[in-house]
Amino acid sequence: NPAPEPRAATPRPRPGPPGSATRVDQGIRANPGLHIVVSRGPPTAWQDPALEWAQELPKLVKGGRAALKVYGKPANDNRGGVCSAFLKHIVDNYDNLSDFTFFLKDEEWSWTHSGPIRERFVEALASQRRYFNINDAMELPTIYNSPHVQLIEQWYTDHIDKWIPFARIPNPDWASGYRGGNQFLVHKTLIQELPKEFYEGMYRWAMTSGLAPEVSDEMLETTWHLFFVIWPRMQALRRRQDKLTALGFNVGGGAPSALPPVV
């Protein structure tokens, strides 16, 4: 989803007494089938071992099947990053994905989004979109302003172009106007617009590229919407054109009417 004007994240408040939090699930209609996938870094002295805030998220979903899944990295494992857990989840569950998956880091508060995670979680569910990036304080720069532009160009050539031909994407600078960061809600139909083999390759790259985890994470945070928004739109347009051509219409380079949105 295109980014609004960036705004500062809400300051971390002092926690209130137990039971004082206001429920925010009123009026939320659950989408049937939801996995909440948390990616945890290696254990640290300051890490919240119980993830109490994450344990509360499934309870905010009324009338649906919501389950929390936590992927933790072992100590002293410097391979992969936040995104390697997301990719592992997709690879392991590709043929049996939940209707929706909410991917997030193991932080209740972050500079990338305003307020606590649960507020952004409710906002994502209430949006009724098939893809919703919750990082409302993180608008992506253009790809060509990224400090990793050369790495991204080579990565695209080696690992993405086979599946999403660069020459076919509508805008060579696919990042501008979108939110970044590795926290988003996505529907399985959008994930499955790309084959399991694609995600297997992405996972191998994340685990074996030799890049620092924060670098591979930054590269992927500029690209999720290419996989889950731009490519599905391209596929929807292609299918529409194929259908009209089969009916005898000469659609040329476009369709005669607006395509239904995918997000």
C-alpha positions in Angstrom: 0.0 0.0 0.0 1.4 3.4 -0.9 2.9 5.3 2.0 1.3 8.3 3.7 3.5 11.2 4.7 6.0 9.8 7.2 5.3 10.5 10.8 7.3 9.9 14.0 6.6 6.7 15.9 4.6 7.1 19.1 6.9 7.3 22.2 6.9 4.2 24.3 4.5 4.8 27.2 4.9 3.5 30.7 3.0 0.2 31.1 -0.2 0.5 33.2 -1.3 -2.0 35.8 -2.3 -5.5 34.8 -5.7 -5.6 33.1 -5.8 -1.9 32.3 -5.4 -2.1 28.6 -8.4 -1.2 26.5 -9.5 -3.9 24.0 -9.3 -2.8 20.4 -11.0 -5.7 18.7 -14.5 -4.3 18.7 -16.0 -4.4 15.2 -13.1 -6.4 13.7 -14.4 -9.1 11.4 -11.8 -11.9 11.3 -10.6 -13.2 8.0 -10.9 -17.0 8.3 -7.5 -18.5 8.8 -4.7 -16.3 10.1 -1.1 -17.1 11.1 0.9 -14.5 13.0 4.5 -15.2 12.3 7.1 -13.7 14.6 10.8 -13.7 13.6 13.1 -13.7 16.7 16.8 -12.8 16.7 19.4 -14.8 18.7 18.7 -14.9 22.4 19.9 -11.8 24.3 19.8 -10.6 27.9 17.2 -7.9 27.0 14.9 -10.1 24.9 11.3 -10.5 26.1 11.3 -14.3 26.6 7.5 -14.6 26.9 6.5 -12.3 24.0 3.4 -11.4 26.0 2.4 -8.7 23.6 2.5 -11.2 20.7 0.5 -13.8 22.7 -2.3 -11.2 22.9 -2.6 -10.7 19.1 -4.6 -13.9 18.3 -7.1 -12.9 21.0 -7.9 -9.7 19.1 -9.3 -11.8 16.2 -13.0 -12.5 16.8 -14.6 -15.6 15.3 -11.6 -16.6 13.3 -8.8 -19.2 13.5 -5.7 -17.2 14.5 -2.5 -18.9 15.6 0.9 -17.5 16.7 4.0 -19.1 15.2 7.4 -18.0 16.5 10.6 -18.7 14.5 13.7 -18.2 16.7 17.3 -18.1 15.6 19.8 -20.1 17.7 22.5 -18.3 19.6 25.7 -17.7 17.6 24.0 -18.2 14.2 24.9 -15.3 12.0 23.1 -16.5 8.9 20.0 -15.0 7.5 18.0 -12.3 9.3 14.4 -11.4 10.1 13.3 -12.3 6.6 14.8 -15.7 6.6 12.1 -16.8 9.1 9.4 -15.4 6.8 10.8 -17.2 3.8 11.2 -20.5 5.8 7.5 -20.2 6.8 6.4 -19.8 3.2 8.6 -22.7 2.0 7.5 -25.0 4.7 3.8 -24.2 4.3 3.5 -23.2 0.7 0.8 -25.8 -0.2 -1.1 -25.3 3.0 -0.8 -21.6 3.8 -3.3 -19.9 6.1 -5.7 -17.6 4.3 -3.8 -14.6 5.7 -0.3 -14.4 7.3 0.9 -11.5 9.4 4.7 -11.3 9.4 6.4 -9.2 12.0 9.6 -8.7 14.1 9.8 -9.5 17.8 9.4 -5.9 18.8 6.2 -4.4 20.2 7.4 -0.9 19.6 9.5 0.3 16.7 10.5 3.6 15.0 9.0 2.2 11.7 5.4 2.3 12.9 3.3 4.5 15.1 1.8 3.1 18.3 2.1 -0.5 19.5 1.9 -3.5 17.2 -1.6 -4.4 18.2 -3.0 -1.1 16.9 -1.3 -1.6 13.6 -2.5 -5.3 13.6 -6.1 -4.2 14.0 -5.7 -1.5 11.4 -4.4 -4.2 8.9 -7.3 -6.5 9.5 -9.8 -3.7 9.3 -8.4 -2.5 6.0 -10.0 -5.5 4.2 -6.9 -5.5 1.9 -5.0 -8.6 0.7 -1.7 -6.9 1.4 -1.1 -4.3 4.1 2.3 -3.0 5.3 1.9 -1.6 8.8 5.1 0.5 8.8 3.4 3.9 8.4 6.5 5.8 9.4 8.8 4.3 6.8 8.5 5.5 3.2 11.0 3.8 0.9 13.6 5.9 -1.0 14.0 5.3 -4.7 16.0 2.1 -5.4 18.7 4.2 -6.9 19.2 6.1 -3.6 19.6 2.9 -1.7 23.1 2.4 -0.2 22.8 -1.2 -1.5 21.8 -0.4 -5.1 24.6 -2.4 -6.6 23.9 -5.4 -4.5 20.2 -5.1 -5.3 20.9 -4.9 -9.1 23.0 -8.1 -9.0 20.6 -9.8 -6.7 17.7 -9.0 -9.1 19.7 -10.3 -12.1 20.7 -13.5 -10.3 17.6 -14.4 -8.3 14.5 -12.4 -9.3 14.6 -11.6 -13.1 13.8 -15.2 -14.1 10.5 -14.9 -12.2 9.7 -11.2 -12.5 11.4 -10.0 -15.7 12.8 -6.6 -15.0 12.0 -5.4 -18.5 8.3 -6.0 -17.8 7.8 -4.2 -14.6 5.9 -0.9 -15.0 8.5 1.2 -13.2 12.2 0.4 -13.0 12.2 2.2 -9.6 9.7 -0.2 -8.0 10.2 1.2 -4.4 9.1 4.8 -4.7 5.8 5.5 -3.2 5.6 2.4 -1.1 6.2 1.6 2.5 9.2 -0.4 3.5 10.1 -2.6 6.5 9.5 -6.3 7.2 6.1 -6.2 8.9 3.0 -6.8 6.8 -0.3 -8.8 6.3 -0.5 -10.8 3.1 -3.1 -13.2 1.6 -2.0 -16.6 0.4 -3.2 -15.9 -3.2 -0.7 -13.1 -3.5 2.1 -15.3 -2.1 1.2 -18.1 -4.6 1.4 -15.9 -7.6 5.1 -16.9 -7.5 6.0 -20.6 -7.3 7.5 -22.4 -4.3 10.7 -22.7 -6.2 11.1 -18.9 -6.1 10.8 -18.8 -2.3 13.2 -21.7 -1.9 15.8 -19.8 -3.9 15.2 -16.7 -1.8 15.6 -18.7 1.3 18.9 -20.2 0.1 20.1 -16.8 -0.8 19.2 -15.3 2.6 21.1 -18.1 4.4 24.1 -18.5 2.1 24.8 -15.1 0.5 27.4 -14.2 3.1 25.8 -10.8 3.6 25.3 -9.4 7.0 21.7 -10.2 8.1 20.8 -6.5 8.4 21.8 -6.0 4.7 19.8 -8.9 3.3 16.8 -7.7 5.5 17.2 -4.2 4.1 17.2 -5.5 0.5 14.1 -7.6 1.1 12.2 -4.8 2.9 12.4 -2.8 -0.4 11.1 -5.7 -2.4 8.2 -7.5 -0.6 5.6 -5.3 -2.4 7.2 -6.2 -5.7 6.4 -9.8 -5.0 3.0 -9.3 -3.4 1.6 -6.2 -5.1 3.2 -5.3 -8.3 3.7 -8.8 -9.7 0.1 -9.9 -8.9 -1.2 -6.8 -10.6 0.9 -7.6 -13.7 -0.4 -11.1 -13.6 -4.0 -9.9 -13.2 -3.6 -7.6 -16.2 -2.1 -10.5 -18.3 -4.9 -12.8 -17.5 -7.5 -10.1 -18.3 -5.8 -9.4 -21.6 -5.6 -13.2 -22.4 -9.3 -13.6 -21.7 -10.3 -10.6 -23.8 -8.1 -11.8 -26.7 -9.7 -15.2 -26.5 -13.1 -13.5 -26.8 -11.9 -11.7 -29.9 -11.1 -8.3 -28.5 -8.0 -6.4 -29.7 -6.7 -5.1 -26.4 -3.3 -3.9 -27.6 -1.1 -2.8 -24.7 -3.9 -2.3 -22.2 -7.3 -3.4 -21.1 -10.5 -1.5 -22.0 -11.7 -1.1 -18.5 -10.1 -0.8 -15.0 -8.7 -3.9 -13.4 -10.1 -4.8 -10.0 -7.6 -4.0 -7.2 -5.5 -6.7 -5.7 -4.7 -4.8 -2.5 
